[in-house]
Amino acid sequence: MLQSMTGYANGSGQCGSRQINLELRAVNHRYLDIQFKIPEELRTLESKMREMISAQIMRGKLECRIQIQRLPGQNNNELPIDENLVDQLVSFNQQMCMKHHDLGKLTVADILHFPGVLMAQNEDKDELIAEVLSLLKQVLTEFIAARQREGEKLQQHLLARLEDMNVIVADVQQIFPQLLQNHIAKAENRLREAVEQVDAEKLKQEFVLFMQKVDVDEELNRLQTHIIEVRRLVNEHQGTVGKRLDFLMQELNREANTLGSKAFAMECTQASVKLKVLIEQMREQVQNIE
């Protein structure tokens, strides 16, 4: 199943008197780029969280944001305070104020908001870590599901345009022999009108050279081959296919350009333009596929 590189999911959990809010969001990127915006007390978890994410996400620029908030109704007077840390903060503040007279003294609010000063009752760091990892696992599952839903939309988009391309190629293959025959007949008539006598062998050689220059059978066959391969990847392949699909878009565009450069009839030119429009539409969507 195709998976988009863009996605968003969030969730919340509780540990003691604190609420944990976790968000995952991602956009397309050439490789996997994970960025964390988390409280300092969770920095030791960054390696573990990176491992959990990279085990299921292969590409994309992903941001993991975690916020920890104290639940409403908590009475700060009933919460234990790290007295040693408070003493260190006050002492440091006094030293700085003596050196820099324009500095103000720390307020009670400043001290209470400093990380580690105010702790919830019965709140254990191991419990907080366990809750954060559990929440990440839950949100990651929802995040992948969101990317897969977006991938299904991309799949339908690509399949619809592949079908349109297949119709265009089939139509050109069907009418090409008649277009070529008409063009040869017109060229022969103009040539016979221009000269009284035409060397049949010379004329035959010129037509052979002409046929080699305008023959697009190889380009049409390659277009069909690439269309089949893109459809196979979109329908059947598991895992990351974005880079392979991007390469196939380049190959499809190359053949469509060649078809246009060899065109000797308006129908071929129009087919080339239509193919390139469809390929560009697909290429824009392929950029979002993991």
C-alpha positions in Angstrom: 0.0 0.0 0.0 1.2 3.5 -0.9 2.0 5.7 2.0 2.2 9.5 1.9 5.0 11.4 3.5 2.7 14.1 4.8 0.6 13.3 7.9 -0.5 14.5 11.3 -1.6 12.8 14.5 -1.8 13.8 18.2 -2.7 12.3 21.5 -2.7 13.0 25.2 -2.0 11.1 28.4 -1.7 11.6 32.1 1.1 10.9 34.6 0.2 11.9 38.2 -0.7 15.6 38.2 0.6 16.3 34.8 -0.9 16.0 31.3 1.2 15.0 28.4 0.4 16.2 24.9 2.2 14.7 21.9 2.0 15.6 18.2 3.6 14.1 15.1 3.5 16.0 11.8 5.5 15.4 8.6 6.0 16.8 5.1 7.8 15.3 2.2 11.6 15.2 2.2 14.3 13.3 0.3 15.3 11.4 3.4 14.1 10.8 6.9 14.7 13.9 9.1 13.4 13.7 12.6 13.2 16.8 14.8 12.2 16.9 18.5 10.7 19.8 20.4 10.4 18.3 23.9 11.0 19.4 27.5 14.5 19.1 28.8 13.5 16.4 31.3 12.7 14.1 28.3 15.9 14.7 26.4 17.2 11.3 27.6 14.3 9.7 25.7 15.2 11.2 22.4 17.3 8.3 21.2 14.7 5.8 22.1 11.9 7.8 20.4 14.0 8.3 17.3 14.5 4.5 17.2 10.7 3.9 17.5 9.9 6.3 14.7 12.6 5.3 12.3 11.5 1.6 12.6 8.2 2.5 10.9 8.9 5.7 8.9 11.4 5.6 6.0 11.2 9.1 4.5 9.9 12.5 5.4 10.7 15.6 7.5 9.0 14.7 10.8 8.5 16.8 13.9 7.7 15.3 17.3 6.4 17.9 19.7 5.7 17.1 23.4 4.3 19.4 26.0 3.8 18.7 29.7 1.3 20.7 31.6 0.1 20.6 35.2 -3.5 19.7 35.5 -5.9 22.4 36.7 -6.9 22.5 40.4 -3.5 21.5 41.7 -2.5 23.3 44.9 1.2 24.3 44.6 1.5 24.5 48.4 0.8 20.8 48.7 3.5 19.9 46.2 7.1 19.0 47.3 9.8 21.4 46.3 13.4 20.7 45.7 14.8 22.9 48.4 18.4 22.4 47.4 17.7 23.6 43.8 15.8 26.6 45.2 18.7 27.5 47.4 21.1 27.3 44.4 18.9 29.4 42.3 18.5 32.1 45.0 22.3 32.1 45.7 23.1 32.4 42.0 20.6 35.2 41.5 22.1 37.1 44.4 25.6 36.8 42.9 24.4 38.0 39.5 22.5 40.9 41.1 25.7 42.1 42.9 27.7 42.0 39.6 24.9 43.4 37.4 22.8 46.0 39.2 20.3 46.2 36.4 19.2 42.6 37.0 16.1 42.0 39.1 15.5 39.4 41.8 13.8 36.1 41.0 10.2 36.0 42.0 8.4 33.1 43.5 6.7 32.4 40.2 10.1 32.4 38.4 11.5 29.8 40.9 8.4 27.6 40.7 8.5 27.6 36.9 12.1 26.6 36.8 12.4 22.9 35.6 12.8 20.5 38.5 11.8 22.8 41.3 8.2 21.9 41.6 7.3 18.2 41.4 4.0 16.4 41.7 3.3 14.2 44.6 3.9 10.4 44.0 5.3 11.3 40.6 8.0 9.0 39.5 10.3 9.6 36.5 10.1 6.0 35.4 6.3 6.3 35.3 6.6 9.5 33.2 9.0 7.8 30.7 6.7 4.8 30.4 3.7 7.0 29.8 5.5 9.1 27.1 6.7 6.0 25.2 3.3 4.4 25.4 1.7 7.6 24.1 4.3 7.8 21.3 3.4 4.3 20.2 -0.3 5.1 20.2 0.2 8.4 18.2 2.6 6.8 15.8 0.0 4.1 15.0 -2.6 6.9 14.2 0.1 8.8 12.3 0.9 5.9 10.0 -2.9 5.3 9.4 -3.3 8.9 8.4 -0.4 8.6 5.9 -1.9 5.4 4.5 -5.3 7.1 4.0 -3.5 9.9 2.1 -1.6 7.2 0.2 -4.9 5.7 -1.0 -5.9 9.1 -2.4 -2.5 9.4 -4.2 -3.0 5.8 -5.5 -6.3 6.6 -7.1 -4.9 9.8 -8.6 -2.0 8.0 -10.2 -4.1 5.1 -11.5 -6.6 7.5 -13.1 -3.9 9.3 -15.0 -2.1 6.0 -16.0 -5.4 4.9 -17.6 -5.6 8.2 -19.5 -2.1 7.7 -20.7 -2.8 4.2 -21.8 -5.7 5.3 -23.9 -3.6 8.0 -25.6 -0.8 5.6 -26.4 -3.3 3.0 -27.7 -5.0 5.6 -29.9 -1.7 6.7 -31.4 -0.7 3.1 -32.1 -4.0 2.5 -33.8 -3.9 5.5 -36.1 -0.2 5.7 -36.7 0.0 3.3 -39.7 -2.7 5.3 -41.5 -1.1 8.6 -40.6 2.2 7.4 -42.0 0.6 6.1 -45.1 -1.2 9.4 -45.8 2.0 11.3 -45.2 4.0 9.1 -47.6 1.3 9.4 -50.3 1.3 13.2 -50.0 5.1 13.4 -50.1 5.2 11.1 -53.2 2.6 13.2 -55.0 4.5 16.4 -54.3 7.7 14.9 -55.5 6.2 13.6 -58.7 4.8 17.0 -59.4 8.2 18.6 -58.8 10.2 16.4 -61.2 9.2 14.7 -64.5 10.9 11.5 -63.8 11.5 9.9 -60.5 14.1 7.2 -59.8 12.0 4.6 -58.1 15.0 3.1 -56.3 16.1 6.5 -55.1 12.6 7.3 -53.9 12.5 4.0 -52.0 15.8 4.8 -50.2 14.5 8.2 -49.2 11.3 6.7 -47.8 13.4 4.2 -45.8 15.4 7.0 -44.2 12.2 8.9 -43.6 10.6 5.9 -41.9 13.6 5.5 -39.6 13.3 9.2 -38.5 9.6 9.2 -37.9 9.0 5.7 -36.6 7.7 6.0 -33.0 6.9 2.4 -32.4 9.8 2.0 -30.0 8.7 5.1 -28.0 5.1 3.9 -27.8 6.2 0.4 -26.6 8.5 2.0 -23.9 5.6 4.2 -22.8 3.4 1.1 -22.4 6.2 -0.7 -20.5 6.7 2.2 -18.1 2.9 2.6 -17.5 2.7 -1.1 -16.6 5.6 -0.8 -14.2 4.2 2.3 -12.5 0.8 0.5 -12.1 2.5 -2.5 -10.7 4.4 -0.4 -8.1 1.3 1.5 -7.2 -0.9 -1.6 -6.8 1.4 -4.3 -5.5 4.6 -3.1 -4.1 5.1 -2.9 -0.3 7.4 -0.4 1.4 9.0 2.7 0.0 8.5 3.3 -3.7 8.6 7.1 -4.0 12.2 7.2 -5.4 11.5 4.5 -8.0 8.3 6.2 -9.1 10.1 9.5 -9.4 12.6 7.8 -11.7 9.9 6.3 -13.8 8.3 9.8 -14.2 11.5 11.0 -15.7 11.6 8.0 -18.2 7.9 8.6 -19.1 8.7 12.3 -19.8 11.7 11.3 -21.9 9.6 9.1 -24.2 6.8 11.6 -24.5 9.4 14.3 -25.5 10.8 12.0 -28.1 7.4 11.2 -29.4 6.8 15.0 -29.9 10.2 15.6 -31.6 9.4 12.8 -34.2 5.9 14.0 -34.8 5.0 14.6 -38.4 1.2 14.8 -37.8 -0.9 17.0 -35.6 -2.3 13.9 -33.8 1.1 12.9 -32.6 2.0 16.3 -31.4 -1.3 16.6 -29.5 -0.7 13.1 -28.0 2.8 14.2 -26.8 1.4 17.3 -25.1 -1.4 15.4 -23.4 1.0 12.8 -22.1 3.4 15.4 -20.7 0.6 17.1 -18.9 -0.5 13.9 -17.3 3.1 13.0 -16.4 3.6 16.3 -14.7 0.4 15.9 -12.7 1.7 12.5 -11.5 5.2 13.7 -10.8 3.8 16.4 -8.4 2.0 13.7 -6.5 4.8 11.2 -6.5 6.9 13.8 -4.6 4.7 13.1 -1.6 5.0 9.3 -1.7 7.3 7.6 0.8 
